[in-house]
Amino acid sequence: MMAMLWVLLVGCDSNQSVESETPKEEVPVLDVQETKNEAVDSGEAVKTQDVSRNAAWCVYWDPSPADSADKYSKYSDLVLFGCIYSEDYSLYIPDKLYELALKFSNKNVSSGQETYLSFINDVMHADGTSTQKSTDFLKAVLSDPALSDRVIDDMIKKAQTFGVNGIELDYENVHKCDGFWAEYLDFVEKLYSRASAAGLKLRVVLMVATPVSDLNFIKGPQYVVMCYNLYGNHSGPGPKADEEFLKKTYDKFKSIDAGYALANGGFEWGPNDKAVRSLTAADAAALAKEKGAEVTRDGSGALTYSFQSDDGKHTVFYGDEQTIDRWSSILKNTANGNVGISLWRLE
């Protein structure tokens, strides 16, 4: 029975990750969602989702994403991250994502919590390399109705197989695809309609660069804006967000009742302010201890320190739980409390 279940889950995709591992313990049957939205069952559209729900992303590469219930019990939505694609536009899903889904199957999630399966426009190539946030993928899918139908079918079938409550669409860099916003909005509307008919909710992740005032977003999906790219591997040292950035972003997207995503962790910059690597909050704290660096909290609420290495001065900015609390408070106060916060990511 267990072997048959694993074949059902893993065998649906034509390509599998090089990280494939055989499960070391008996795998329970995924608790596929049976209770559908009443509005859907009656032939109506799913109602606009609660904008005040808080969410957290759970990533498959985390060595212990579900070991401690108190890590995720305070979140109303949990997002399993994530499904990417092969060069032929079929889904490419690491085995560890299946293991993550089994840990977070609905029967193991606290009452009232909902789970989403995230789909990202990263592409795994035959030579083992990958393209993150592929614009070529977006252009191909958004411009071809038959291909977009196939991609949406795959999303819905996979979400049903995983037994989640909804789909998260994390297709990024649409702003780099000149003239594709209309096709993107059509795709979102089609996905929302078909997901609703299948009893699935929809979250749509948006970049700050989205020209929201020029676009007509449909009501119904929960839109979530990424608020953590103020500084990063595209810039010199600095925090992922600050008060001015958060308030401007809220003001830009308030017309669509968006939620807002914040991120813990940060980056290490080397000489000439070149970003060296990203760090989790735990890794950043451990590095400071290793280097004997003095950690201070700057005006943004982020933590920062510097140290000397053989190649010169290194600078680190990162966010911890206190940072996230501060940034969340800024957004909630600006929105008079009625705003959902998503956390990238659970550690």
C-alpha atoms as one frame of an Amber mdcrd trajectory, in Angstrom:
protein
   0.000   0.000   0.000   2.780   2.418   0.917   4.702   1.574  -2.249   1.617
   2.242  -4.349   1.138   5.629  -2.670   4.707   6.680  -3.380   4.354   5.678
  -7.043   1.146   7.728  -7.239   2.868  10.820  -5.849   6.244  10.623  -7.541
   5.309   8.897 -10.758   3.127  11.737 -12.024   6.092  13.769 -13.297   8.335
  13.011 -16.216  11.430  14.422 -14.493  12.661  14.118 -10.943  15.258  15.933
  -8.901  18.823  14.681  -8.606  18.179  14.893  -4.859  15.863  11.859  -5.000
  15.926   9.773  -1.861  14.012   6.712  -0.780  11.750   7.439   2.202  13.183
   5.924   5.356   9.847   5.463   7.106   6.336   4.428   6.313   4.496   7.218
   4.502   0.915   8.017   5.558  -1.739   8.585   2.938  -2.065  12.263   2.092
  -5.279  13.626   3.518  -6.686  14.876   0.220  -9.109  17.719   0.761 -12.683
  16.456   0.776 -14.502  19.468   2.203 -14.849  21.923  -0.642 -15.924  25.518
  -0.424 -19.714  25.614  -0.137 -19.958  28.389  -2.711 -18.097  26.232  -5.225
 -20.341  23.245  -4.607 -23.353  25.421  -5.295 -21.884  26.629  -8.589 -20.755
  30.041  -7.345 -17.247  31.472  -7.320 -15.047  31.220  -4.241 -15.520  34.341
  -2.129 -12.772  36.937  -1.806 -10.300  35.583   0.702  -9.616  37.052   4.127
  -6.869  39.647   3.677  -5.844  39.478   7.345  -4.626  35.851   7.307  -0.958
  35.310   8.171   1.137  32.793   6.259   4.593  31.247   6.238   6.555  29.478
   3.531   7.916  26.026   4.347  10.797  25.073   2.039  11.694  21.522   1.119
  15.441  22.048   1.649  14.992  22.916   5.314  16.407  19.893   7.195  13.676
  20.035   9.858  10.705  22.067   8.552   8.018  20.383  10.614   9.848  19.055
  13.654   8.428  21.620  16.052   4.726  22.460  16.080   5.300  25.846  17.701
   7.258  26.945  14.620   4.115  27.127  12.512   1.119  26.982  14.857   0.670
  30.784  14.858   0.209  30.951  11.084  -3.199  30.564   9.479  -1.741  29.509
   6.106   1.278  27.324   5.328   2.811  27.407   1.854   4.765  24.374   0.632
   7.615  25.637  -1.547   7.798  24.630  -4.253   7.125  23.136  -7.671   9.258
  24.204 -10.643   9.401  23.123 -14.290  11.389  21.130 -16.808  12.330  22.420
 -20.244   9.238  20.753 -21.738   6.997  22.731 -19.311   6.127  19.662 -17.248
   6.422  19.890 -13.484   9.776  19.136 -11.908   9.319  18.295  -8.234  12.108
  17.301  -5.835  11.359  14.212  -3.782  11.950  16.219  -0.617   8.933  18.347
  -1.464   6.762  15.224  -1.335   8.245  14.399   2.056   7.493  17.941   3.222
   3.898  17.633   2.032   3.487  14.401   3.956   4.671  16.120   7.137   2.208
  18.949   6.584  -0.714  16.870   5.337  -4.034  18.373   6.414  -4.647  15.919
   9.236  -1.388  17.083  10.880  -2.161  20.802  10.585  -3.829  22.697  13.408
  -7.541  23.342  13.174  -8.247  26.348  10.983  -4.897  26.252   9.192  -4.827
  25.892   5.431  -2.048  24.695   3.135  -1.004  25.920  -0.302   1.268  24.397
  -2.923   3.536  26.946  -4.600   4.388  26.954  -8.319   7.437  28.952  -9.399
   8.701  29.837 -12.899  12.131  28.329 -12.324  13.265  25.915 -15.040  15.521
  22.891 -14.565  17.598  22.106 -17.644  18.727  18.725 -18.916  22.374  19.460
 -18.034  21.483  19.963 -14.372  21.639  23.759 -14.412  18.588  25.907 -13.767
  17.156  29.297 -14.670  15.453  31.151 -11.849  12.346  33.206 -12.580  12.593
  32.406 -16.289  11.152  35.034 -18.638  11.376  32.567 -21.537   9.064  30.236
 -19.632   6.625  33.069 -18.937   6.525  34.234 -22.547   5.929  30.717 -23.838
   3.167  29.843 -21.357   1.380  33.194 -21.403   1.343  33.469 -25.197   0.083
  29.938 -25.937  -3.506  29.205 -24.781  -3.101  25.452 -25.207   0.127  25.412
 -23.186  -1.343  27.645 -20.474  -4.321  25.275 -20.211  -1.946  22.343 -19.790
   0.100  24.169 -17.137  -3.056  25.072 -15.192  -4.312  21.482 -15.432  -1.011
  20.278 -13.989  -1.253  22.758 -11.108  -4.745  21.687 -10.156  -3.996  17.962
 -10.431  -0.833  18.295  -8.360  -2.567  20.397  -5.686  -5.294  17.752  -5.447
  -2.685  14.988  -5.204  -0.917  16.835  -2.393  -4.211  17.366  -0.583  -3.729
  21.099  -0.070  -6.391  23.793   0.250  -5.036  26.048  -2.441  -2.510  27.007
  -5.092   0.121  29.713  -4.877   1.177  31.296  -8.172   4.729  32.632  -7.840
   5.490  33.648 -11.424   8.049  36.456 -11.153   9.709  38.882 -13.604   6.578
  39.545 -15.653   7.702  43.193 -15.700  10.754  42.049 -17.692   8.497  40.501
 -20.363   7.653  43.541 -22.445   3.926  43.715 -23.166   2.833  40.534 -21.360
   0.798  41.994 -18.498  -2.539  41.447 -20.258  -1.675  37.792 -20.888  -0.563
  37.396 -17.274  -3.843  38.803 -15.954  -5.778  36.495 -18.299  -3.765  33.565
 -16.932  -4.525  34.565 -13.323  -8.238  34.860 -14.111  -8.323  31.492 -15.864
  -6.385  29.816 -13.045  -8.643  31.346 -10.406 -11.811  30.245 -12.195 -10.665
  26.667 -12.682  -9.081  26.355  -9.246 -12.306  27.637  -7.668 -14.323  25.066
  -9.593 -12.022  22.407  -8.123 -12.515  23.738  -4.584  -9.054  25.289  -4.397
  -8.128  28.788  -3.231  -5.512  30.949  -4.949  -2.643  33.100  -3.670  -0.783
  35.248  -6.212   2.704  36.525  -5.356   3.597  39.929  -6.814   6.866  41.819
  -7.076   7.112  45.420  -5.909   7.857  46.360  -9.539   4.316  45.356 -10.584
   2.604  48.442 -12.151  -0.535  47.766 -10.147  -2.197  51.131 -10.845  -2.134
  50.381 -14.581  -3.602  46.883 -14.295  -7.020  45.418 -13.577  -6.573  42.592
 -11.082  -9.641  40.424 -10.569 -11.171  40.112  -7.111 -11.029  36.737  -5.427
  -7.392  35.647  -5.200  -5.247  36.702  -2.250  -2.465  38.897  -3.617   0.809
  38.935  -1.674   3.523  41.533  -2.323   7.165  40.687  -1.639   8.533  43.418
   0.653  12.087  42.220   1.123  14.224  43.364  -1.785  15.179  46.873  -0.688
  18.795  45.695  -0.422  20.185  42.342  -1.493  22.364  40.664  -4.082  21.441
  43.453  -6.520  22.880  46.216  -4.326  25.331  47.212  -1.667  24.809  46.500
   2.049  21.538  47.315   3.749  18.373  45.838   5.299  15.769  43.921   3.316
  13.176  46.551   4.258  12.706  49.734   6.252   9.775  51.894   7.359   9.763
  54.187   4.315   9.918  51.263   1.887   7.118  49.391   3.654   4.795  52.396
   3.784   5.377  53.218   0.106   4.745  49.612  -0.882   1.542  49.439   1.130
   0.297  52.664  -0.433   1.045  51.332  -3.917  -0.859  48.057  -3.472  -3.671
  48.935  -1.063  -6.166  49.175  -3.936  -6.095  45.381  -4.377  -6.273  44.524
  -0.646  -2.915  42.826  -0.824  -1.074  40.980   1.897   2.630  41.620   2.384
   5.571  39.229   2.614   8.519  39.917   4.908  11.770  37.972   5.106  14.097
  37.012   7.902  17.754  36.286   7.250  19.878  38.515   5.068  23.109  38.858
   3.116  26.841  39.014   3.570  28.665  41.546   1.411  32.382  41.357   0.737
  34.916  43.965  -0.398  33.609  46.587  -2.842  30.129  45.892  -1.429  29.624
  42.826  -3.597  26.990  40.418  -2.213  28.766  37.203  -1.304  25.919  34.981
  -0.146  22.515  34.895   1.468  22.228  33.868   5.112  19.470  32.561   7.321
  19.032  34.376  10.614  20.636  31.434  12.422  23.602  31.354  10.031  24.097
  35.122  10.365  24.085  34.916  14.159  26.514  31.983  14.091  28.852  33.843
  11.734  28.913  36.869  14.045  29.862  34.633  16.952  32.544  32.891  14.894
  34.104  36.202  13.840  33.720  37.852  17.238  31.775  40.677  15.618  29.699
  43.216  17.540  26.071  43.014  16.392  23.920  46.142  16.510  20.326  46.864
  15.505  20.006  49.741  13.045  17.132  52.185  12.581  15.299  49.868  10.203
  15.042  47.168  12.869  17.536  44.892  11.122  20.702  43.549  12.733  24.108
  44.396  11.275  27.804  43.793  11.871  31.094  43.744   9.997  34.388  41.871
  10.231  37.727  41.679   8.486  38.612  38.683   6.336  41.665  37.852   4.225
  40.121  39.604   1.235  38.980  42.696   3.149  35.945  43.996   5.031  32.687
  41.996   5.069  29.327  43.455   6.104  26.191  41.579   7.151  22.591  42.762
   7.447  19.872  40.355   8.549  16.466  40.171  10.148  15.451  38.122  13.186
  12.107  37.605  14.909  12.233  41.064  16.493  12.896  42.580  13.054   9.868
  40.826  11.573   7.714  41.994  14.500   8.769  45.592  13.892   8.143  45.473
  10.147   4.809  43.714  10.688   3.750  46.437  13.132   4.596  49.146  10.593
   2.405  47.513   7.963  -0.445  46.743  10.348  -0.450  50.275  11.775  -0.375
  51.768   8.290  -3.299  49.543   7.275  -5.199  50.063  10.542  -4.666  46.413
  11.391  -6.423  44.818   8.429  -3.519  43.279   6.580  -2.061  39.800   6.267
   1.654  39.147   6.771   3.528  36.282   5.101   6.938  35.164   6.340   9.763
  34.064   4.076  10.599  31.677   5.594  10.193  29.248   8.491  13.582  28.203
   9.871
